[in-house]
Amino acid sequence: MFSRIFRRFPSTSMISNLNRTSMLHGVQPHGNALPSKSVPSMAFFSSQRSLKTRLREGENLYGLFLLSFSPEMAEIAAFAGYDFIVIDLEHGAGGIREALNCIRAVEAAGSSTVLRVPDNCQAWTKKALDLGPDGIMFPMIETGKAASDAVSYCRYRPDGLRGCAYTIVRDSRFGFDEEYLRNYSDQLLIMCQIESEEGVKKVKDIVAVDGMDCVMMGPRDLSASMGLLHDPGNPKVKSVMMKAETAVLASDPSNGGAYLAGMATAQDKPVDLRSRGYHMILGATDVPLFKKAVVDDVKNFKSQVLSV
């Protein structure tokens, strides 16, 4: 865990060695990719392993939710060693432009990004994926049909419904990656959140959806759906959670199944989730981490300095 290979995107020094003139003369807006003689090799773009590849190789991944949409906080988290950062468009205050700046910061520091979209819809998915994240997370998936719709929004026709602007968006390195159409679906990690009692009831249908890679458990919304909003540690919630966990872990990710991801809570520490077989664990969120740090700092000052 926490291994770092190389940056996903080329450094300035690497770019300076390319023949910029031939690259620019080959650009065709909305057209085909550049001629092969003018395009950097695929190795130029993809020296860092994707989250999907790392999961396939048996790695256990540790991540952080980013609600602040601060590129500096994102970059610090990546340098600290988190395997992935979930940029939260559902509950965070930022939008697409702010998310892009955070993605750039995380990638420059050698980590990976997942974008959580606000809703399971085609418009948000298209905007999010064009930015080029390593993964996408869909909230409140309650049926196999909803999971199937989510996957379709991530695939170009005829396999799905994603709008085609791949020659000019960041996901394809603005058209410089001529291997993009052959590899994009194999590189993207598609995560669906199960965070309601209804979703748990349909967990097997959700896991069975072709192209759905990972189930992300949502314990707080799950407890709310059970009428236990203020008691997420209630044994009833844990029992329902276990049903979903068991169903996901019984599947085989290499044969149409799914990986299991979850968020650590006061009732479920990261070590608890790992002991139950979780493949991806989100240990914290940037805002409460910062809140705790500043509250502790003020308390220390008042107790150690003002009390003198």
PANULUM-572776 format. One record per atom (N, C-alpha, C, O): residue in one letter; x, y negated, z negated. Coordinates in steps of 0.001 Angstrom, whole numbers, padded with zeros to 6 digits, always signed. Example, Ala and Ser with C-alpha at 12.3 -4.5 7.8 and 13.67 -1.06 7.14 Angstrom:
BEGIN
A+013190+005690-007800/A+012300+004500-007800/A+013200+003300-007800/A+014236+003319-008465/S+012850+002250-007080/S+013670+001060-007140/S+012900-000030-007870/S+013409-001138-008039/
This chain:
BEGIN
M+000843+001183+000000/M+000000+000000+000000/M+000877-001232+000000/M+002028-001201-000437/F+000294-002347+000514/F+000978-003624+000583/F+002158-003617+001537/F+002994-004519+001479/S+002251-002623+002416/S+003363-002641+003368/S+003139-003726+004405/S+002006-004036+004774/R+004238-004293+004862/R+004168-005346+005874/R+005067-004945+007042/R+006236-004616+006839/I+004546-004970+008230/I+005341-004604+009396/I+005868-005887+010054/I+006985-006316+009760/F+005086-006494+010928/F+005436-007753+011551/F+004179-008591+011648/F+003077-008099+011409/R+004339-009830+011990/R+003173-010676+012186/R+002370-010183+013373/R+002914-009674+014353/R+001036-010350+013257/R+000184-009906+014346/R+000388-010764+015582/R+000349-010265+016707/F+000604-012050+015371/F+000799-012951+016493/F+002269-013302+016634/F+002996-013281+015640/P+002733-013626+017837/P+004148-013918+018067/P+004572-015200+017380/P+003769-016116+017202/S+005834-015261+016995/S+006378-016466+016382/S+006709-017487+017467/S+006718-017180+018659/T+006982-018711+017016/T+007311-019775+017963/T+008558-019428+018767/T+008629-019705+019965/S+009548-018818+018101/S+010784-018484+018807/S+010548-017445+019883/S+011190-017473+020933/M+009604-016504+019619/M+009293-015509+020637/M+008635-016162+021843/M+008938-015837+022991/I+007720-017099+021556/I+007024-017763+022655/I+007988-018575+023499/I+007833-018655+024718/S+008986-019179+022861/S+009915-020032+023592/S+010731-019249+024601/S+011276-019831+025539/N+010824-017946+024426/N+011590-017119+025352/N+010795-016705+026582/N+011341-016121+027518/L+009506-017011+026575/L+008661-016651+027716/L+008734-017736+028785/L+009056-018888+028495/N+008437-017359+030002/N+008390-018342+031075/N+007024-019010+031048/N+006069-018495+031631/R+006922-020158+030372/R+005631-020809+030200/R+005036-021236+031544/R+003821-021192+031741/T+005891-021641+032442/T+005387-022130+033721/T+004623-021056+034463/T+003524-021311+034955/S+005182-019855+034554/S+004500-018782+035269/S+003224-018388+034556/S+002248-018007+035202/M+003214-018474+033217/M+002011-018132+032461/M+000893-019118+032781/M-000241-018724+033056/L+001229-020406+032740/L+000207-021419+032962/L-000329-021387+034384/L-001525-021582+034602/H+000549-021141+035357/H+000100-021113+036753/H-000804-019929+037025/H-001545-019924+038008/G-000752-018912+036154/G-001592-017741+036392/G-002949-017796+035740/G-003744-016873+035913/V-003250-018862+034983/V-004512-018928+034247/V-005673-019091+035204/V-005637-019905+036127/Q-006724-018282+034959/Q-007944-018373+035747/Q-009123-018442+034783/Q-009597-017395+034342/P-009619-019643+034433/P-010720-019759+033483/P-011923-018926+033920/P-012368-019006+035064/H-012434-018132+032993/H-013568-017243+033248/H-013265-016190+034300/H-014181-015513+034768/G-012020-016037+034681/G-011672-015049+035698/G-011017-013843+035095/G-011214-013553+033914/N-010239-013132+035883/N-009542-011948+035401/N-008339-012347+034557/N-007938-013510+034524/A-007777-011360+033879/A-006578-011626+033083/A-005430-012019+033988/A-005494-011839+035204/L-004391-012550+033395/L-003251-012996+034189/L-002579-011825+034891/L-002694-010686+034439/P-001875-012090+035994/P-001112-011025+036651/P-000140-010409+035668/P+000388-011095+034793/S+000096-009118+035810/S+000910-008396+034830/S+002311-008974+034709/S+002880-008947+033618/K+002884-009493+035778/K+004240-010016+035704/K+004324-011295+034853/K+005407-011682+034414/S+003156-011953+034622/S+003138-013176+033848/S+002663-012971+032424/S+002644-013923+031644/V+002279-011752+032061/V+001679-011481+030759/V+002657-010772+029848/V+003309-009819+030275/P+002781-011216+028592/P+003630-010495+027653/P+003141-009065+027490/P+001955-008790+027672/S+004035-008164+027153/S+003652-006768+026980/S+002741-006610+025781/S+002673-007497+024930/M+002030-005477+025705/M+001111-005224+024611/M+001853-005207+023276/M+001305-005625+022255/A+003105-004723+023281/A+003882-004669+022045/A+004116-006069+021482/A+004283-006245+020275/F+004124-007054+022367/F+004307-008446+021967/F+003198-008893+021026/F+003424-009707+020131/F+001967-008344+021237/F+000811-008782+020477/F+000492-007907+019272/F-000009-008421+018273/S+000762-006611+019327/S+000168-005684+018360/S+001200-004921+017547/S+001103-003702+017401/S+002192-005634+017016/S+003217-004964+016239/S+002749-004625+014826/S+003388-003826+014142/Q+001645-005219+014382/Q+001104-004895+013062/Q-000026-003890+013210/Q-000889-004030+014077/R-000012-002888+012368/R-001068-001874+012433/R-002401-002451+011982/R-002460-003246+011045/S-003459-002048+012652/S-004791-002525+012294/S-005266-001847+011015/S-004728-000816+010613/L-006277-002431+010380/L-006870-001829+009190/L-007403-000441+009506/L-007279+000483+008703/K-007991-000308+010673/K-008555+000973+011089/K-007460+002036+011202/K-007637+003174+010770/T-006343+001651+011782/T-005215+002579+011913/T-004683+002984+010545/T-004392+004156+010308/R-004557+002023+009659/R-004036+002316+008327/R-004954+003258+007558/R-004481+004137+006837/L-006256+003079+007707/L-007206+003991+007055/L-007081+005388+007644/L-007102+006380+006916/R-006953+005464+008954/R-006796+006774+009603/R-005536+007488+009130/R-005489+008717+009071/E-004522+006708+008796/E-003260+007294+008340/E-003264+007598+006850/E-002246+007998+006286/G-004414+007406+006218/G-004567+007801+004827/G-004213+006757+003793/G-004114+007081+002609/E-004018+005508+004202/E-003693+004461+003238/E-004928+004044+002440/E-006048+004090+002948/N-004717+003642+001204/N-005751+003036+000378/N-005491+001540+000357/N-004383+001110+000039/L-006492+000744+000689/L-006296-000677+000916/L-006946-001526-000172/L-008035-001221-000658/Y-006253-002590-000537/Y-006708-003474-001606/Y-006887-004888-001059/Y-005989-005432-000417/G-008065-005481-001319/G-008362-006772-000723/G-008939-007798-001676/G-009134-007539-002864/L-009209-008982-001116/L-009715-010121-001866/L-010816-010811-001062/L-010700-010955+000155/F-011882-011238-001742/F-012893-012083-001109/F-012419-013532-001150/F-011926-014000-002177/L-012570-014243-000024/L-012208-015654+000054/L-013474-016476+000272/L-014060-016440+001354/L-013899-017219-000755/L-015071-018083-000651/L-014706-019551-000466/L-015519-020336+000022/S-013502-019921-000848/S-013108-021330-000817/S-012877-021852+000596/S-012968-023056+000838/F-012580-020957+001522/F-012220-021324+002893/F-010996-022236+002922/F-010844-023064+003821/S-010135-022072+001936/S-008884-022820+001883/S-007798-022016+002575/S-007490-020910+002132/P-007204-022535+003653/P-006098-021826+004309/P-004927-021584+003371/P-004246-020564+003467/E-004692-022542+002450/E-003586-022372+001508/E-003849-021208+000557/E-002956-020402+000296/M-005064-021122+000043/M-005417-020018-000848/M-005339-018691-000087/M-004878-017684-000624/A-005792-018703+001160/A-005746-017496+001980/A-004309-017051+002218/A-003990-015865+002135/E-003458-018011+002513/E-002051-017700+002789/E-001344-017186+001537/E-000571-016230+001602/I-001613-017823+000400/I-001023-017377-000861/I-001451-015947-001166/I-000628-015126-001572/A-002745-015642-000971/A-003256-014296-001236/A-002573-013268-000341/A-002253-012164-000783/A-002354-013636+000916/A-001687-012716+001837/A-000235-012486+001431/A+000240-011350+001435/F+000465-013555+001082/F+001849-013412+000623/F+001942-012611-000677/F+002938-011934-000928/A+000895-012696-001497/A+000889-011974-002774/A+000847-010465-002574/A+001246-009706-003457/G+000363-010030-001407/G+000392-008604-001119/G-000935-007940-000862/G-000979-006722-000689/Y-002035-008698-000829/Y-003317-008085-000488/Y-003251-007512+000930/Y-002710-008136+001843/D-003810-006318+001092/D-003811-005680+002414/D-004764-006364+003379/D-004541-006368+004590/F-005829-006944+002834/F-006798-007626+003695/F-007522-008694+002885/F-007639-008599+001663/I-008004-009713+003596/I-008762-010798+003000/I-010119-010840+003692/I-010187-010918+004919/V-011209-010789+002909/V-012551-010917+003470/V-012954-012386+003410/V-013175-012932+002329/I-013048-013014+004560/I-013474-014408+004650/I-014998-014409+004693/I-015606-013878+005622/D-015605-015013+003673/D-017027-014796+003416/D-017918-015897+003987/D-018124-016936+003359/L-018434-015655+005173/L-019364-016582+005802/L-020774-016463+005223/L-021628-017307+005496/E-021019-015429+004434/E-022347-015262+003833/E-022529-016179+002623/E-023541-016872+002521/H-021565-016188+001713/H-021693-016976+000488/H-020705-018129+000386/H-020884-019015-000450/G-019678-018138+001207/G-018723-019240+001193/G-019291-020472+001868/G-020274-020392+002605/A-018660-021632+001608/A-019189-022907+002111/A-018697-023261+003502/A-019135-024261+004070/G-017800-022468+004063/G-017214-022795+005355/G-017982-022235+006544/G-018901-021430+006399/G-017575-022687+007720/G-018159-022217+008966/G-017104-021585+009859/G-016039-021184+009391/I-017406-021500+011138/I-016537-020818+012092/I-015162-021488+012199/I-014146-020794+012184/R-015109-022801+012304/R-013834-023497+012436/R-012967-023278+011203/R-011764-023044+011323/E-013571-023354+010014/E-012819-023136+008789/E-012336-021690+008683/E-011234-021423+008204/A-013175-020769+009137/A-012789-019357+009123/A-011587-019110+010027/A-010694-018334+009686/L-011569-019766+011170/L-010450-019620+012104/L-009138-020062+011465/L-008116-019392+011614/N-009164-021186+010757/N-007947-021667+010106/N-007459-020688+009032/N-006256-020517+008833/C-008405-020055+008349/C-008027-019066+007331/C-007456-017805+007973/C-006507-017218+007455/I-008026-017391+009090/I-007510-016221+009801/I-006062-016466+010225/I-005203-015600+010056/R-005804-017632+010768/R-004445-017957+011195/R-003471-017933+010019/R-002347-017448+010147/A-003903-018454+008886/A-003035-018490+007708/A-002726-017085+007211/A-001584-016776+006871/V-003745-016242+007170/V-003569-014866+006688/V-002655-014080+007625/V-001759-013372+007165/E-002870-014196+008916/E-002057-013462+009878/E-000605-013943+009867/E+000318-013141+010005/A-000407-015236+009705/A+000957-015762+009655/A+001718-015214+008455/A+002943-015097+008494/A+000987-014876+007379/A+001605-014324+006176/A+001668-012801+006209/A+002106-012180+005240/G+001233-012189+007314/G+001412-010759+007503/G+000301-009864+007011/G+000496-008653+006902/S-000870-010422+006709/S-001984-009589+006246/S-003083-009553+007307/S-002900-010049+008418/S-004225-008962+006954/S-005325-008760+007894/S-006603-009399+007369/S-006742-009648+006172/T-007531-009658+008282/T-008774-010325+007896/T-010008-009524+008289/T-010030-008812+009293/V-011035-009669+007454/V-012377-009183+007757/V-013306-010378+007598/V-013196-011123+006624/L-014208-010568+008531/L-015200-011634+008405/L-016527-011032+007975/L-017059-010148+008646/R-017074-011517+006837/R-018428-011121+006476/R-019385-012171+007036/R-019315-013345+006672/V-020271-011741+007916/V-021226-012658+008540/V-022435-012844+007626/V-022697-011998+006771/P-023177-013947+007798/P-024314-014219+006913/P-025496-013293+007125/P-026305-013091+006219/D-025599-012727+008328/D-026783-011948+008663/D-026430-010955+009759/D-025452-011134+010485/N-027227-009921+009869/N-027035-008921+010917/N-027715-009392+012192/N-028830-008977+012508/C-027024-010268+012922/C-027622-010803+014147/C-026556-010972+015221/C-025364-011061+014927/Q-026999-011013+016447/Q-026089-011066+017585/Q-025307-012376+017638/Q-024117-012371+017953/A-025960-013498+017333/A-025317-014795+017467/A-024128-014944+016510/A-023047-015357+016929/W-024322-014612+015237/W-023232-014727+014273/W-022103-013748+014587/W-020927-014080+014440/T-022464-012554+015016/T-021451-011545+015328/T-020561-011998+016474/T-019339-011856+016422/K-021182-012539+017500/K-020436-013007+018671/K-019446-014104+018293/K-018283-014070+018698/K-019914-015073+017518/K-019036-016164+017099/K-017879-015647+016240/K-016735-016074+016396/A-018197-014722+015333/A-017174-014197+014426/A-016122-013388+015172/A-014925-013579+014955/L-016550-012493+016042/L-015613-011603+016724/L-014725-012344+017714/L-013580-011946+017931/D-015225-013396+018306/D-014404-014151+019257/D-013190-014786+018582/D-012227-015147+019259/L-013226-014925+017250/L-012082-015480+016517/L-010935-014483+016398/L-009796-014878+016150/G-011228-013180+016575/G-010177-012170+016528/G-009840-011605+015160/G-008663-011388+014874/P-010834-011353+014292/P-010517-010719+013006/P-010217-009236+013197/P-010488-008674+014257/D-009657-008607+012165/D-009396-007165+012217/D-010652-006353+011946/D-010760-005198+012359/G-011607-006973+011242/G-012831-006267+010911/G-013992-007223+010734/G-013805-008436+010638/I-015197-006663+010691/I-016407-007455+010476/I-017296-006704+009501/I-017398-005478+009550/M-017945-007460+008607/M-018803-006864+007591/M-020220-007415+007723/M-020427-008628+007763/F-021187-006508+007790/F-022591-006885+007907/F-023295-006677+006567/F-023229-005580+006011/P-023970-007705+006033/P-024634-007566+004741/P-026013-006904+004850/P-026644-006903+005907/M-026453-006344+003727/M-027810-005840+003545/M-028295-004957+004700/M-029314-005247+005328/I-027567-003896+004968/I-027988-002908+005962/I-028822-001841+005248/I-028340-001203+004312/E-030044-001647+005677/E-030963-000769+004955/E-031460+000427+005758/E-032122+001309+005210/T-031150+000465+007047/T-031611+001574+007885/T-030554+001938+008920/T-029629+001169+009185/G-030710+003124+009496/G-029839+003518+010581/G-029997+002596+011772/G-029026+002317+012475/K-031206+002121+012006/K-031465+001210+013118/K-030693-000100+012929/K-030112-000622+013881/A-030686-000626+011711/A-029956-001863+011442/A-028458-001665+011664/A-027787-002542+012209/A-027938-000523+011244/A-026514-000229+011449/A-026206-000088+012930/A-025172-000559+013403/S-027107+000562+013662/S-026924+000732+015103/S-026942-000619+015812/S-026162-000851+016736/D-027831-001507+015381/D-027879-002855+015954/D-026555-003578+015706/D-026020-004233+016601/A-026034-003454+014487/A-024772-004120+014140/A-023648-003663+015063/A-022879-004485+015563/V-023553-002374+015286/V-022516-001843+016168/V-022706-002367+017591/V-021732-002707+018264/S-023946-002431+018045/S-024209-002887+019419/S-023772-004335+019618/S-023362-004716+020714/Y-023858-005140+018559/Y-023438-006533+018671/Y-021918-006661+018811/Y-021410-007718+019184/C-021200-005581+018510/C-019731-005588+018565/C-019189-004988+019856/C-017977-005001+020072/R-020039-004472+020703/R-019622-003786+021927/R-020120-004532+023164/R-021251-005017+023201/Y-019257-004613+024168/Y-019674-005203+025435/Y-020565-004233+026215/Y-020498-003018+026031/R-021389-004793+027078/R-022215-003957+027942/R-021329-003089+028836/R-020266-003544+029257/P-021733-001861+029136/P-023040-001245+028869/P-023143-000563+027511/P-024166+000056+027217/D-022116-000659+026679/D-022127+000039+025390/D-022798-000748+024282/D-023094-000201+023219/G-023043-002041+024522/G-023654-002866+023489/G-024199-004153+024056/G-024544-004224+025236/L-024281-005185+023210/L-024933-006431+023595/L-024041-007660+023439/L-024513-008789+023573/R-022769-007449+023161/R-021878-008583+022927/R-021689-009421+024185/R-021473-008890+025275/G-021774-010726+024020/G-021587-011621+025153/G-020152-011597+025659/G-019213-011464+024873/C-019984-011724+026955/C-018672-011552+027572/C-017983-012888+027845/C-018312-013593+028798/A-017023-013215+026987/A-016148-014371+027230/A-014722-013964+026898/A-013907-014787+026479/Y-014432-012678+027091/Y-013177-012117+026591/Y-011929-012656+027270/Y-010830-012468+026748/T-012053-013308+028398/T-010851-013846+029051/T-010416-015185+028461/T-009322-015664+028758/I-011263-015795+027627/I-010948-017152+027171/I-011022-017314+025655/I-010849-018426+025155/V-011276-016236+024910/V-011396-016374+023452/V-010180-015790+022741/V-009391-015051+023329/R-010051-016133+021482/R-008879-015742+020702/R-008783-014234+020515/R-007680-013703+020387/D-009906-013536+020496/D-009891-012095+020271/D-009041-011368+021303/D-008462-010323+021004/S-008960-011912+022518/S-008139-011314+023578/S-006833-012071+023779/S-006171-011925+024806/R-006468-012885+022784/R-005293-013766+022906/R-005492-014701+024085/R-004558-014997+024831/F-006745-015166+024239/F-007126-016115+025274/F-006855-015571+026673/F-006540-016327+027593/G-006978-014252+026825/G-006800-013616+028117/G-005413-013087+028382/G-005196-012425+029397/F-004455-013358+027493/F-003091-012882+027700/F-002951-011384+027441/F-002038-010753+027975/D-003827-010811+026640/D-003773-009387+026319/D-004551-008595+027366/D-005766-008433+027258/E-003845-008107+028370/E-004534-007407+029457/E-004953-005989+029076/E-005643-005327+029851/E-004551-005511+027898/E-005002-004208+027418/E-006247-004334+026539/E-006736-003339+026004/Y-006748-005534+026395/Y-007806-005819+025430/Y-009042-004939+025608/Y-009504-004326+024646/L-009576-004871+026812/L-010815-004117+027024/L-010639-002622+026761/L-011602-001934+026423/R-009437-002127+026911/R-009187-000711+026637/R-009073-000427+025141/R-009285+000702+024701/N-008738-001459+024363/N-008406-001216+022957/N-009310-001886+021929/N-009275-001514+020756/Y-010115-002857+022332/Y-010785-003692+021328/Y-011688-002889+020398/Y-011692-003133+019192/S-012447-001946+020926/S-013385-001205+020078/S-012671-000235+019145/S-013175+000085+018069/D-011502+000228+019560/D-010747+001166+018720/D-010007+000442+017606/D-009650+001059+016602/Q-009772-000851+017764/Q-009036-001625+016769/Q-009945-002269+015726/Q-009525-002479+014588/L-011180-002583+016098/L-012081-003316+015210/L-012715-002403+014168/L-013278-001363+014507/L-012622-002795+012896/L-013248-002063+011798/L-014633-002653+011550/L-014765-003830+011214/I-015665-001824+011717/I-017046-002261+011517/I-017544-001739+010177/I-017614-000531+009950/M-017892-002679+009284/M-018319-002341+007933/M-019781-002745+007723/M-020185-003848+008092/C-020558-001856+007135/C-021957-002139+006815/C-022161-002052+005307/C-021763-001077+004670/Q-022787-003085+004747/Q-023021-003102+003307/Q-024339-002418+002942/Q-025390-002710+003512/I-024257-001523+001999/I-025451-000943+001391/I-025582-001587+000023/I-024759-001350-000861/E-026618-002403-000153/E-026763-003167-001388/E-028222-003285-001829/E-028636-004292-002403/S-028986-002236-001548/S-030373-002175-002021/S-030762-000714-002203/S-030117+000191-001674/E-031832-000509-002965/E-032321+000848-003182/E-032752+001480-001867/E-032552+002673-001641/E-033346+000662-001001/E-033790+001168+000295/E-032593+001611+001127/E-032653+002633+001811/G-031520+000853+001070/G-030314+001223+001804/G-029725+002532+001316/G-029254+003342+002115/V-029750+002744+000005/V-029235+003994-000551/V-030074+005177-000074/V-029542+006249+000213/K-031383+004974+000006/K-032268+006046+000486/K-031932+006451+001920/K-032108+007607+002305/K-031451+005493+002703/K-031167+005748+004124/K-029666+005871+004392/K-029232+005731+005536/V-028881+006126+003366/V-027428+006122+003519/V-026949+007138+004555/V-026016+006850+005305/K-027558+008304+004612/K-027114+009317+005574/K-027375+008862+007010/K-026574+009130+007906/D-028490+008177+007223/D-028789+007650+008561/D-027775+006574+008951/D-027360+006487+010107/I-027384+005762+007978/I-026429+004686+008241/I-025054+005259+008567/I-024404+004836+009523/V-024621+006218+007768/V-023308+006841+007974/V-023234+007548+009320/V-022171+007607+009938/A-024355+008080+009771/A-024380+008866+011014/A-024294+008016+012277/A-024137+008559+013371/V-024394+006699+012149/V-024381+005825+013330/V-022997+005820+013963/V-022004+005523+013299/D-022936+006146+015234/D-021673+006173+015970/D-021072+004769+016035/D-021746+003822+016441/G-019817+004635+015641/G-019142+003347+015695/G-019178+002576+014392/G-018481+001570+014257/M-019971+003020+013426/M-020003+002390+012098/M-018892+003039+011285/M-018964+004232+010989/D-017872+002279+010919/D-016650+002859+010369/D-016617+002967+008848/D-016004+003886+008306/C-017267+002042+008161/C-017070+001957+006708/C-018320+001432+006021/C-018927+000463+006477/V-018699+002074+004926/V-019809+001602+004095/V-019234+000816+002931/V-018378+001306+002196/M-019712-000403+002774/M-019302-001265+001669/M-020446-001350+000664/M-021528-001837+000993/M-020213-000880-000552/M-021245-000917-001576/M-021376-002326-002154/M-020384-003033-002331/G-022635-002725-002447/G-022904-004029-003043/G-023638-003857-004361/G-024869-003879-004381/P-022916-003686-005464/P-023551-003343-006739/P-024470-004417-007314/P-025474-004090-007947/R-024146-005690-007106/R-024973-006735-007712/R-026335-006838-007039/R-027363-006890-007715/D-026344-006866-005731/D-027630-006899-005032/D-028408-005604-005257/D-029638-005611-005322/L-027684-004500-005376/L-028347-003223-005648/L-029075-003287-006993/L-030230-002876-007098/S-028397-003799-008011/S-029044-003896-009320/S-030249-004835-009266/S-031266-004593-009915/A-030120-005925-008474/A-031247-006854-008336/A-032434-006184-007664/A-033581-006420-008043/S-032159-005343-006660/S-033249-004657-005954/S-033972-003659-006848/S-035093-003247-006554/M-033325-003277-007936/M-033914-002336-008886/M-034534-003052-010084/M-034941-002412-011054/G-034604-004387-010011/G-035160-005154-011107/G-034218-005291-012284/G-034660-005545-013404/L-032913-005125-012045/L-031917-005161-013111/L-030828-006180-012780/L-029638-005901-012925/L-031249-007359-012335/L-030324-008395-011899/L-029270-008716-012952/L-028095-008884-012625/H-029681-008802-014202/H-028756-009185-015270/H-028109-007988-015956/H-027466-008137-016995/D-028280-006807-015380/D-027728-005603-016009/D-027138-004664-014963/D-027590-003528-014826/P-026120-005134-014215/P-025543-004297-013149/P-024857-003040-013671/P-024609-002105-012909/G-024551-003011-014958/G-023917-001830-015538/G-024899-000806-016053/G-024501+000193-016651/N-026176-001043-015828/N-027207-000115-016304/N-026985+001285-015722/N-026666+001422-014541/P-027152+002320-016547/P-026962+003696-016059/P-027802+004028-014831/P-027391+004843-014005/K-028970+003409-014700/K-029818+003662-013520/K-029130+003157-012253/K-029186+003802-011205/V-028486+002010-012360/V-027769+001459-011207/V-026589+002358-010850/V-026351+002650-009678/K-025858+002792-011864/K-024715+003663-011626/K-025137+004981-010980/K-024427+005517-010129/S-026292+005498-011386/S-026783+006754-010820/S-027111+006606-009334/S-026785+007475-008525/V-027757+005496-008990/V-028097+005244-007583/V-026826+005010-006769/V-026706+005496-005644/M-025885+004269-007337/M-024598+004047-006671/M-023910+005370-006366/M-023356+005560-005283/M-023951+006267-007319/M-023274+007552-007154/M-023874+008367-006018/M-023163+009092-005322/K-025182+008247-005834/K-025837+008960-004731/K-025276+008483-003391/K-024976+009284-002506/A-025143+007173-003262/A-024610+006616-002018/A-023147+007001-001831/A-022740+007396-000739/E-022363+006887-002892/E-020947+007240-002825/E-020760+008693-002400/E-019923+009002-001551/T-021539+009564-002992/T-021425+010996-002687/T-021726+011270-001222/T-021040+012057-000571/A-022761+010612-000713/A-023152+010820+000686/A-022069+010334+001643/A-021779+010993+002641/V-021473+009186+001343/V-020425+008649+002223/V-019184+009527+002172/V-018613+009866+003209/L-018769+009895+000967/L-017553+010689+000813/L-017699+012109+001350/L-016705+012776+001638/A-018938+012566+001482/A-019171+013899+002049/A-018996+013898+003565/A-018876+014956+004183/S-018982+012718+004155/S-018799+012618+005607/S-017315+012641+005941/S-016466+012456+005069/D-017018+012869+007205/D-015626+012919+007673/D-015380+011754+008621/D-015877+011768+009747/P-014619+010740+008191/P-014383+009571+009043/P-013755+009909+010391/P-013935+009173+011362/S-013024+011011+010454/S-012390+011388+011718/S-013357+012111+012647/S-013018+012420+013789/N-014568+012379+012151/N-015548+013109+012949/N-016936+012499+012788/N-017906+013200+012497/G-017017+011187+012982/G-018318+010519+012956/G-018776+010060+011590/G-019875+009519+011468/G-017972+010256+010555/G-018344+009817+009218/G-017869+008399+008946/G-017623+007627+009872/A-017744+008064+007666/A-017387+006692+007306/A-016452+006662+006102/A-016436+007576+005278/Y-015678+005586+006025/Y-014877+005307+004849/Y-015759+004614+003812/Y-016840+004119+004130/L-015281+004587+002570/L-016050+003975+001486/L-015284+002780+000928/L-014103+002886+000596/A-015970+001642+000830/A-015382+000422+000282/A-016269-000114-000826/A-017472+000145-000853/G-015666-000865-001743/G-016450-001419-002828/G-015771-002584-003506/G-014578-002830-003328/M-016566-003301-004294/M-016094-004461-005038/M-015970-004109-006506/M-016925-003625-007114/A-014798-004347-007081/A-014608-004099-008502/A-015445-005087-009314/A-015608-006242-008923/T-015966-004627-010436/T-016767-005462-011331/T-016287-005248-012765/T-015365-004472-013016/A-016928-005946-013696/A-016583-005751-015108/A-016875-004323-015541/A-016222-003787-016436/Q-017874-003709-014890/Q-018254-002337-015240/Q-017460-001293-014457/Q-017337-000147-014891/D-016937-001682-013332/D-016201-000773-012454/D-014874-001415-012053/D-014826-002202-011107/K-013819-001087-012754/K-012498-001621-012443/K-011970-000981-011153/K-012470+000060-010728/P-010960-001602-010532/P-010366-001004-009336/P-009928+000444-009541/P-010104+001283-008657/V-009358+000731-010711/V-008905+002100-010976/V-010078+003072-011039/V-009935+004238-010673/D-011246+002599-011502/D-012434+003452-011540/D-012905+003788-010128/D-013236+004935-009826/L-012930+002772-009270/L-013358+002999-007886/L-012398+003944-007172/L-012816+004837-006435/R-011113+003733-007402/R-010132+004602-006741/R-010285+006046-007209/R-010165+006974-006409/S-010549+006238-008495/S-010681+007599-009024/S-011892+008311-008448/S-011952+009541-008444/R-012868+007531-007955/R-014066+008134-007344/R-013914+008296-005840/R-014842+008756-005174/G-012768+007930-005299/G-012516+008210-003891/G-012659+007054-002932/G-012636+007262-001719/Y-012808+005835-003435/Y-012944+004673-002551/Y-011669+004483-001728/Y-010558+004621-002239/H-011851+004163-000447/H-010724+003949+000462/H-010284+002484+000510/H-009102+002191+000695/M-011241+001569+000343/M-010963+000138+000360/M-011578-000476-000899/M-012746-000238-001206/I-010792-001257-001616/I-011270-001854-002857/I-010995-003352-002832/I-009875-003791-002570/L-012037-004122-003108/L-011884-005562-003266/L-011823-005841-004758/L-012789-005623-005490/G-010663-006328-005195/G-010441-006459-006625/G-010932-007750-007231/G-011177-007810-008436/A-011082-008794-006419/A-011441-010092-006989/A-011906-011043-005879/A-011928-010699-004697/T-012279-012261-006318/T-012676-013334-005425/T-011850-014567-005779/T-011569-014810-006952/D-011462-015338-004778/D-010534-016444-005041/D-011092-017486-006003/D-010358-017980-006858/V-012361-017830-005886/V-012930-018894-006722/V-012900-018546-008219/V-012399-019351-009004/P-013413-017383-008647/P-013308-017065-010076/P-011875-016865-010558/P-011579-017131-011723/L-010977-016402-009683/L-009576-016298-010081/L-009004-017676-010403/L-008314-017857-011406/F-009301-018641-009539/F-008838-020010-009772/F-009516-020608-010994/F-008880-021294-011793/K-010822-020342-011136/K-011569-020835-012297/K-010922-020359-013597/K-010715-021148-014519/K-010605-019072-013664/K-009993-018522-014872/K-008636-019171-015141/K-008303-019493-016281/A-007862-019357-014072/A-006527-019941-014234/A-006602-021358-014798/A-005836-021704-015698/V-007520-022185-014279/V-007586-023572-014742/V-008215-023666-016129/V-007811-024495-016945/V-009206-022811-016392/V-009808-022810-017726/V-008771-022412-018778/V-008669-023033-019836/D-008003-021364-018465/D-006948-020929-019399/D-005904-022027-019598/D-005419-022236-020710/D-005562-022724-018516/D-004554-023776-018604/D-005030-024909-019521/D-004273-025403-020356/V-006285-025310-019355/V-006836-026385-020190/V-006911-025943-021646/V-006573-026708-022549/K-007353-024715-021874/K-007436-024190-023240/K-006061-024158-023896/K-005917-024526-025062/N-005068-023725-023158/N-003704-023658-023694/N-003183-025048-024045/N-002542-025248-025077/F-003474-026004-023160/F-003029-027372-023418/F-003666-027919-024695/F-002992-028494-025550/K-004978-027727-024801/K-005689-028273-025962/K-005270-027594-027258/K-005190-028242-028302/S-005005-026306-027199/S-004647-025589-028402/S-003183-025787-028803/S-002851-025758-029988/Q-002305-025988-027805/Q-000877-026075-028093/Q-000357-027509-028173/Q+000630-027771-028861/V-001012-028437-027478/V-000507-029801-027435/V-001363-030746-028276/V-000843-031474-029121/L-002664-030732-028046/L-003538-031677-028751/L-003669-031340-030219/L-003993-032205-031032/S-003419-030079-030566/S-003559-029667-031963/S-002337-030038-032800/S-002364-029948-034028/V-001263-030456-032122/V-000022-030789-032838/V-000167-032117-033586/V+000774-032560-034245/
